[in-house]
Amino acid sequence: MTETQVAEVGTAETGMPDKLEFDVIVVGAGPAGLAAGTVCARAGLDTIIIERGRKPGTKNMMGGVLYTRPTAQVWPEFWKEAPLERCVIEQNQWIMTEDSVIKMGYRSPHFAEGVPNCFTVLRVKIDQYFAEQAEAAGALIINETKVDEVLQDDGHVVGVRTGRADGDVYAPVVILAEGVNPQLTCALGMQEDLKPDVAAVTVKEVLRLDPEIIEERFGLNEGEGATIEMFGAPTRGMLGTAFLYTNQNSLSLGLGVLLSEFAEIPDTPHDLLQELKRHPAVAPLIEGAEPAEYMAHLIPEGGYNKMPTLFGHGVMIAGDAAQLVNGLHREGSNHAILSGKTAAETAIDAHEKGNFSAQVLGHYRQRLAETAPTIADLRKYRKATKFMEHHPVLSVYPALAAWAFEQMLTVDDKTKRQKQWEIIKEALRRRKPWGMAWDAIDGGLSFI
Amino acid sequence: MSNDPVIMKPDANKGLDDRLYTVKYEVDEENSHLAVIDSETCVGCEMKPCISKCPAEVYRWLEDEQVLEIAYENCLECGTCRVVCPYDNFEWEYPRGGFGVAYKFG
């Protein structure tokens, strides 16, 4: 990127030319947009990435766990130099009541060997690293610029209108990686705006803590990381999860709740986060940690059923804007990167053919389905959200399971057989047999 | 006890100021990127979920004026208010380029 180019696009004083033309316009410098921009630029396409934040990453938030293999498909061996937090060797699932917890987890040194499985990251750092890679490949990144409108000519997307003076930019293909709030794709009529039953409000706090203390508390060696996903009480049984991730010298603690359920109660996201920090199993882990930053974001939970068409004449949609998130497996950035990459490959192909119609760009979806697990995974879990809404998986069962553990682990004058009967009776009191049968059968039908 | 729906608990968001203090903003002093389309609709809205679901307490109901006060400068740009509004009553957009929240960690 040259300074002159930035000045041309970036300042009203110098004035933008009437028409700024590129081979590809990418809207949004998140993982999807930066992956798309990198791949396009590498192929020699004149690529512009337009970002509304002051720098890439400054508007972005995730838990966040970044998976290495999908990311390396765009930036090979990035993990050897990128600003990553910790290599995750231990992943935990906690099922919680208000004051107790059933812990499960898996720890393996294999996750750190060869190509490590995943890392904890902070988005501002990692997005800026990806942005540097995109620029090194030849992409032009314009920050502090909001795209207000997608320009069309006779049903074909031909460019974008930015908030800058004379800010129209043109290209035969536009990749929209605008993030979870799909303002532009909605305006194009490519999808409906988010509804409360397909969006989770998520709040997170970064809490600074000495690396040695983190390693001691979580049983980690230097550079190793752990993740904890929490179910049940942290979201008051509503559909959602809480999480605690170890960064290099901080912890990321947060939770997300589906808005349709959350809207029914008067509590605020901040209140739930504060409640989580006071939980007897969480409080000792964050004890003494200094608040460094508080943030919020939506997570798209629509999945396969709400996935938009992904392409049109002169346009493709990637990342969160296309609902490409697998909430159950906390996977989003990997699908964002793979979708951005695949959209870019399709754009390159379209340039070779000189044809930017939906017929050619439609290969994007086909390619994504063939080369990435994204669409197949979303399809597999397409009934998950509905299932969780209709079954008390996160409310009745965690409390019941905790109660059962408490009975079996408490040694008193009752026989183990008596305890078993009491647990069965209590289970049937809390959930009727047909309810349980329905949960089990529908669970099988929804997930297998 | 009144039968009015509880919009928000009296002690809700206790300590939120300390959280928001850690957030860096570039406030667009000239214009708000958030607006209510029709104030009358808000008067008839029972739960006003935009108020309790906002992670940054951007919204406050002014009982005397019967309007929603919008502290847009606190906005974290998540979009929750727009999505949760039962009446699609928000004119919601991102702040102008370069303005709004500027995360340090993300």
Interface residues (C-beta under 8 A of the other chain):
Chain A: R52 G53 R54 G57 T58 K59 N60 M61 M62 G64 L122 R123 V124 K125 D127 N143 E144 T145 K146 T162 G163 R164 V180 N181 Q183 D193 L194 K195 P196 A199 V201 T202 V203 E205 V206 S250 L259 F262 A263 I265 P266 D267 T268 P269 H270 D271 Q274 P291 A292 E293 Y294 M295 A296 H297 L298
Chain B: V6 I7 M8 K9 A12 N13 K14 G15 L16 D18 R19 L20 T22 V23 E26 M47 P49 S52 K53 C54 P55 A56 E57 L76 E77 C78 G79 T80 R82 V83 V84 W92 E93 Y94 P95 R96 G97 G98 G100 V101 A102 Y103 K104 F105 G106
